[in-house]
Amino acid sequence: LNSQHTQNKPVFPSQDPLDRADFNAVEYINTLFPTEQSLANIDDVVNKIRLKIRCLDDNIRTVVRGQTNVGQDGRQALEEAQVAIGQLFGKIKDIKDKAEKSEQMVKEITRDIKQLDHAKRHLTTSITTLNHLHMLAGGVDSLEAMTRKRQYGEVANLLQGVVNVLEHFHKYMGIPQIRQLSERVKVAQSELGTQILADFEEAFPAQGSKRAGGPSNVLRDACLVANVLDPRIKQEIIKKFIRQHLSEYMVLFQENQDVAWLDKIDRRYAWIKRQLVDYEEKYGRMFPEEWCMTERIAVEFCHITRTELAKVMRTRAKEIEVKLLLFAIQRTTNFEGLLAKRFSGCTLTDGPGVKKPETPLESTNPFLEDEIGEDGSEMEEDLDRPKKHKAPDNPFHGIISKCFESHLYVYIESQDKNLGEMIDRFVSDFRAQGPPKAGTEDGGAVLPSCADLFVYYKKCMVQCSQLSTGEPMIAFTTIFQKYLREYAWKILSGNLPKTSSNSGGLTIKSLLQEKEGSEAAKFTVEELCLICSILSTAEYCLATTQQLEEKLKEKVDKNLVERINLTGEMDTFSNVISNSIQLLVQDLDAACDPALTAMSKMPWQSVEHVGDQSPYVTSVIMHIKQNVPIIRDNLASTRKYFTQFCIKFTNSFIPKFINHLFRCKTISMVGAEQLLLDTHSLKTVLLDLPSIGSQVVRKAPASYTKIVVKGMTRAEMILKVVMAPHEPSVVFVDNYIKLLADGNPETFQKTLDMKGLKRSEQSSMLELFRQRLPTPPSGTDGGPSLSFSTPTPEQENSRIRKLEKLIKKRL
């Protein structure tokens, strides 16, 4: 049984231990006789096993005997299966033969039916063709007769039917009679075309002849026939009628007539309006509605007008003035808008000689889609206003006004002059009114001239966009770029206060003895307000110029988009912003310089005890409290630039403070503790710099706080090194490297100078410093700067608090 087990599941499942693959005789016997007392039943167990063996032998014997006749039974079954298969093949063959005979019989039965079907189909086709031939022959005869009698109403319906029937005979054109009928239809169509054209010529004679009585039912029916004839007949009718209808216009508004000039351009549009009304009354029902004759007349008038206006302006170019040009453009664009309301523009692409306007159809107003108002609202309000739904395109835009494009240089030159005068007026007004007053609403606000400049530019751009979105728009943009730069130079940069290089007149003694508020900053409050106002104006100009560039790229022709680039002007305003921030930083930085100089010249080795903050710290804090609140209040609308000012001042002040620390020579332990206390006071003030003097306390930006903590922590570490004893030297050097993380020997030597060590002592310390420096990692240049793990700001704050407690105990 074990041999019949499979790896996963036995063929004959059994719970008998003897059937297990891992059968162990010793374990099995121990299971039967677990104790010595159980051996008393050994005879019973042996008898049971022997009985089981005899049963197994009987089973095996029965199975073996049963297999003796299996081979003979299998051969007999195979023979019977082969006989059955042979009989099955015979029956299948009989069925196939009978099926083939049945199919042949069906084909013979249906052969006659198919012949009858083909005959019926051919007979039906023949009857239909004969009917069509009868209709064609009768129709051709009737068509010829009606053509001679000018019965165009009946001809229109009949001709269309004849043409439709003739289409069925295209494959029979090889038959002479059919070909003859086709030729007769073509001749009839040709005669109809010639006859209808002659009728229209008679009804509407050429220029100079006496006009006939007007429309008639015959001509109306003739138009219906023209719809069926060659399209050239219809086009010829339309062309002759429009030419005759506009012949009077060509005479009245000839180039040498007074009414042909731009100042009387209204008369042209008034004339065509009267003519269109007259046409609707007299001829509106004569032409089919799908011919759109009213629109065709208006479109042809537009093309003639554009050509004639171009001629007369080319001849009298010297007489064109800006006001006259704008008047003509306004009246023309109004007329084009009127056409768009009245007509769909469907004839602009399919009419004879009609060309689609080359100018883009969309509006090119760089700021708004609506018409420009007379009020001087600020640019920012216009740009921030939600976009309106775009008005439908005007298919007639530029169909006449395109002729003014080549003369727009007159308008552009005029705007160039006006913008130049505006900049000069801004300069003179600024000088007359002076800088914004401190403590007023104007302090730090955007200069009014900036809004005036952009509002004026908006008006000019709307006018220009109504004329062209091509080269004139590029030319005008170039001019405005020029005056944007001039505004930045003359109004903004030109009015920034100049810094004074003379910083003398202050001594250490007077600085240390000065009272708070007794010394003013180098810039007055008014000058600080002016700088902030110029900065805000430059920021406004930068944002507005960027929005303007995006609008222009949306509206100008696609092939000219790359030529719209106001990056240079935006860079100019960015430079004004940077210069303004730098001026504010330099002013406050320079005000703090005397205090730092006084710090470096104080006798720190003779300081006997640690007291309150030193006078130089009080001076620095005083200057910060004087300048920063003014700058913050005036830059309230441009908060990010106030943050930039704080960051730049901190980046300038902290390195300068550390440099002045190094100039303090021979600092005693008490002096170092006083300097450390002063440094902590300055650090606290710098961390509070963005909200100093403000009733609303705001958390300083994380980037700014990181700069202050990193810089001032370095100053504190320098002083801690100075406070540490220099003996033993190894401990001092290792402490320096750990605290400062600076591998520059010059910095180490400056620290030794602050401790007042002699040159001989410094030499041995420097040599030891170079030996104790950690080896830089492979692959890096062995420069003096090293990277060390610096204490976290929280750890440093904890150390500072411990030092403060120590100082208080000593006090």
MIVO-197802 format. One record per residue (C-alpha): residue in one letter; x, y, z. Coordinates in steps of 0.25 Angstrom, whole numbers, plus 5000, padded with zeros to 4 digits. Layout:
<recs>
AXYZ ...
</recs>
This chain:
<recs>
L500050005000 N501150095003 S501650084989 Q500350134984 H500450264991 T500650394984 Q501450514988 N500150604991 K499050504994 P498950354995 V498150274985 F497550184996 P497350275008 S497650195021 Q497750225036 D498550095038 P499950125044 L500550005035 D500150085023 R500950215026 A502150245017 D503050275030 F502650145037 N503550115049 A503449965055 V504050005068 E503050125070 Y501950035066 I502249925076 N502450025087 T501050075083 L500449935085 F501249905098 P501450045105 T501749975119 E502249845124 Q500849805129 S500349815114 L501249695110 A500249605117 N499349625104 I500449585094 D499849455089 D498549535086 V499249635078 V500049535070 N498749465067 K498149585062 I499349615053 R499349475047 L497949485044 K498149615037 I499249555029 R498349435025 C497349535020 L498349615012 D498849485005 D497449445002 N497149584996 I498449574988 R498149434983 T496749484978 V497349604970 V498449524964 R497449414959 G496449514954 Q497549574945 T497849444937 N496649464927 V496849614925 G497749604912 Q496749514905 D495549604909 G496249724904 R496649664890 Q495149624888 A494649764892 L495649834882 E495149744870 E493749774873 A494049924873 Q494749914859 V493549844854 A492649954859 I493550064853 G493449994839 Q491949994840 L491850144844 F492750184832 G491850104822 K490650174827 I491350314826 K491650284812 D490250254808 I489750384814 K490750464806 D490350394793 K488950424796 A489250574799 E489950594786 K488850534778 S487850624786 E488650744783 Q488750714768 M487250694768 V487050834774 K487950904764 E487150844753 I485850884759 T486351034761 R487051054748 D485851094741 I485451184753 K486751264752 Q486551274737 L485151334739 D485751434750 H486851484741 A485851504730 K484851584739 R486051674744 H486451704730 L485051734725 T484851824737 T486151904734 S485751914719 I484351964722 T484952064732 T485952114722 L484952124711 N484052214720 H485252294724 L485652304709 H484152344706 M484252454717 L485552504712 A485152514698 G483852584701 G484552674711 V485552714701 D484552754691 S483752834702 L485052904707 E485352954693 A483953004691 M483853074705 T485253134703 R484753204690 K483553254697 R484353304710 Q483453224719 Y484553214729 G483653174741 E483353044734 V484753024729 A485353034743 N484552914747 L484652834734 L486152864732 Q486452804746 G485652674742 V486252664729 V487652674735 N487352564745 V486752474735 L487952494726 E488852444737 H488252304736 F488752294721 H490252324724 K490552174721 Y489752174708 M490552294702 G491052194692 I489652184685 P489552294675 Q488152334678 I488452354693 R489652434689 Q488852524680 L487852554691 S488952584701 E489552684691 R488152754689 V488052774704 K489452834705 V489052924693 A487752964700 Q488552994713 S489553084705 E488353154698 L487653174711 G488953234717 T489153334706 Q487653374705 I487653404720 L488853484720 A488253564708 D486953584716 F487753634728 E488553724719 E487353784713 A486653804727 F487953864733 P488753934722 A490153974724 Q490654104730 G490154224722 S488954164716 K487554184721 R487154094731 A485954004728 G484653984736 G485253894747 P484953754751 S483953664745 N483353524747 V484153474735 L485453514741 R485153454754 D484853314747 A486053334739 C486853334752 L486253204756 V486753144743 A488153204745 N488153124758 V488052994749 L489053044738 D490553054739 P490953134751 R491753234742 I490353284737 K489953314751 Q491253384754 E491153464742 I489753514745 I490253554759 K491453624754 K490753704744 F489653744753 I490553784764 R491453864755 Q490253934749 H489653964763 L490954024768 S491354104755 E490754224761 Y491654214773 M492854204765 V492454334758 L492054414771 F493254374779 Q494354384768 E495754424773 N495654564769 Q494354594776 D494254664789 V493354564795 A494454454793 W495354514804 L495454454818 D494654564825 K493454524817 I493554374818 D492154374825 R491554404812 R492054284805 Y491454194816 A490154274816 W490054254801 I490154104802 K489154094813 R488154164804 Q488454074792 L488253954800 V486954004805 D486554034791 Y487053894786 E486153824796 E484953904792 K485153884777 Y485953764775 G485853684788 R484853584782 M485453564768 F486753494772 P486653354780 E486853374795 E488053284795 W488853374785 C488953474797 M488953584787 T488853694798 E490153644805 R490853634791 I490553774788 A491153824802 V492353734800 E492653784786 F492453924791 C493453904803 H494553854793 I494353974784 T494354064795 R495654004801 T496354014787 E495854164785 L496254204799 A497554144797 K497754224784 V497354354790 M498154344803 R499354304794 T499154434786 R498954524797 A499754464808 K500354594813 E498954644816 I498654524826 E498554574840 V498454494853 K497054534856 L496554524842 L497154384841 L496554344854 F495154404850 A495154324837 I495654194844 Q494554204855 R493454224844 T493954114836 T494054014848 N492654054852 F492154024838 E492853884838 G492153854851 L490853894845 L491053794834 A491353684844 K490053714851 R489253714837 F489953604829 S490653464832 G491853474823 C491453354816 T491853414802 L493253454807 T493853324801 D493053284790 G492753414783 P493453454770 G494653534772 V494353534787 K495553514797 K495453484811 P496053594820 E497453564823 T497453624837 P497053534849 L495553534853 E495753534868 S495853664876 T497253714880 N496953794892 P498153754901 F497353784914 L495853764912 E494853724901 D493953834903 E494053974898 I494954074905 G494354174914 E494654314917 D494954294932 G496354274936 S496254144944 E497554084948 M498153974940 E498153874951 E496653884953 D496453854938 L497453734938 D496853674950 R495453684945 P494853544942 K494853514927 K493553544919 H492953444909 K493653464896 A492753544886 P492553474873 D493653494862 N493353604852 P493553544838 F493553684832 H494653734841 G495753804833 I495053784820 I495153934818 S495953984829 K497153894824 C497454014815 F497854104827 E498954014832 S500054064823 H499754204828 L499754174843 Y501154234844 V500454364845 Y499654314858 I500954244863 E501754374862 S500754454869 Q500654354880 D502154354881 K502154504883 N501054504893 L501654394901 G502954474901 E502254604906 M501554524916 I502854474922 D503454614922 R502154654929 F502254544940 V503754594942 S503354744944 D502154704953 F502954614962 R503954734963 A502854834966 Q502154744976 G503354684983 P503354544989 P502254484997 K502054535011 A502354445023 G501154405031 T500154425019 E499354335010 D500354364999 G501554315007 G502054185000 A500854184991 V500954154976 L501254284968 P499954344961 S500754364949 C500954214947 A499454184946 D499354304937 L500354244928 F499754114927 V498354164925 Y498754254914 Y499454134907 K498254054909 K497454154901 C498454154890 M498554004889 V497053994888 Q497054094876 C498254024870 S497653884872 Q496353924864 L497253954852 S498253844851 T498853734859 G500053724850 E501253814848 P500653944854 M500353874867 I501853834867 A502253974864 F501454034875 T501853934885 T503353974882 I503054114885 F502354084898 Q503553994902 K504454114900 Y503554204909 L503454094919 R504954094920 E504954254921 Y503954244932 A504854154940 W506054234937 K505554384939 I504354364949 L504854244957 S506354234957 G506554374954 N505854414967 L506454314977 P507254394988 K508754394986 T509554334997 S510654425004 S512054375005 N512354465016 S512154395029 G513154475037 G512854565049 L512554455059 T513554415070 I513554295079 K513354375091 S512154455085 L511454325080 L511654255093 Q511054385100 E509954405090 K508454405095 E507454325088 G506854405077 S507954515077 E508454455063 A507654445051 A507854345040 K508554385028 F507254385020 T506154465025 V504754405027 E504254475015 E505454415007 L505154275012 C503654295009 L504154334995 I504954204993 C503854114998 S502854194988 I503854174976 L503954024980 S502454004981 T502354074967 A503353984961 E502753864966 Y501353914961 C502053934947 L502753804947 A501453724950 T500653814940 T501653794929 Q501653644930 Q500153644929 L500253734917 E501253644910 E500353524912 K499153604906 L499853644894 K500353504891 E498853464891 K498353574882 V499553594872 D499653514859 K500153374862 N501353394853 L501753514861 V501653464875 E503153434876 R503453584874 I502653624886 N503653624897 L503653724909 T504653644917 G505653764916 E504653854922 M504253764933 D505753744936 T505853894937 F504753904947 S505453784955 N506753864955 V505953984961 I505353894972 S506753834975 N507453974976 S506354034985 I506453914994 Q507953934994 L507854074997 L506954045009 V507953945014 Q509154035012 D508554145019 L508254055032 D509553985030 A510354115030 A509554175042 C510054055050 D511554065045 P511954165056 A511354075067 L512153955062 T513454035061 A513254085075 M513053945079 S514353895073 K515154015080 M514653995094 P515653945104 W515053805106 Q516253765115 S515953865126 V514453825127 E514253795142 H512853745142 V511653705133 G510553805133 D509353835124 Q509553845109 S510653935104 P510454075098 Y510754025084 V509653925085 T508654035089 S509154115077 V508954005067 I507553975073 M507154115073 H507454125058 I506754005055 K505554055062 Q505554185055 N505654125041 V504953985041 P503554035045 I503554145034 I504054045023 R503053935028 D501854025028 N502154085014 L502353945008 A501153885014 S500553865000 T501853794996 R502153705008 K503053615000 Y504053724997 F504053765012 T504453625015 Q505553635005 F506053765011 C506153695025 I506853575019 K507853665011 F508153755024 T508353635032 N509353575022 S510053705022 F510053735037 I510453605043 P511753585035 K512153725038 F511853705053 I512653585053 N513853655046 H513753765056 L513753655067 F515153605062 R515653755063 C515453755078 K516853715083 T517153655097 I515853625102 S515753585117 M514853485122 V513853585127 G513953665114 A513653535106 E512453515115 Q511953655113 L512153635098 L511353505098 L510253575106 D510253695095 T510253585084 H509053515090 S508353655091 L508653685076 K508153545072 T506853565080 V506653695073 L506953635059 L505953525061 D504953625064 L505353715053 P504153695043 S503153735054 I503953825063 G503153945067 S501853885062 Q500553865070 V500253745062 V501353635065 R501553545053 K502453425053 A503653445045 P503853365032 A504653235034 S505653265024 Y505953395031 T506053335045 K506953225039 I507953335034 V507953415048 V508153285056 K509253235048 G510053365047 M509853415061 T510153265067 R511553275060 A511753405067 E511453345080 M512353225077 I513453315075 L513253385088 K513153255095 V514453215089 V515053345094 M514553315108 A515153175108 P516553165114 H517653135104 E518353035113 P518452925111 S518652955096 V518052825090 V516752845098 F516652985093 V516852955079 D515952835079 N514852925085 Y515053025075 I514952925063 K513652865070 L512953005072 L513353085060 A513552975050 D514453065042 G515753005037 N516353145032 P517653175040 E517353325038 T516053315046 F516753235057 Q517953345057 K516853455059 T516253375070 L517653365077 D517853515075 M516553545082 K517053465094 G518353545094 L519353435092 K520753465088 R521253435074 S522153325079 E520953255086 Q520153275074 S521153205065 S521153075073 M519653085074 L519453105059 E520352985057 L519552895066 F518252945059 R518752895046 Q519152765052 R517752745059 L516952785047 P516152655042 T516652605029 P515652645017 P514952525010 S515552474998 G515152534985 T515052674991 D515952784990 G516752805002 G516352955005 P516253015018 S514753015019 L514252885026 S512852825029 F512552795044 S511252765051 T510852895057 P509952905070 T508452915067 P507853055070 E507052995082 Q508452945088 E509053085086 N507853155092 S507953065104 R509453095106 I509153245105 R508153235116 K509153165125 L510153275122 E509053385125 K508853315139 L510353315141 I510453465138 K509253495147 K509853415159 R511153495157 L510353625157 
</recs>
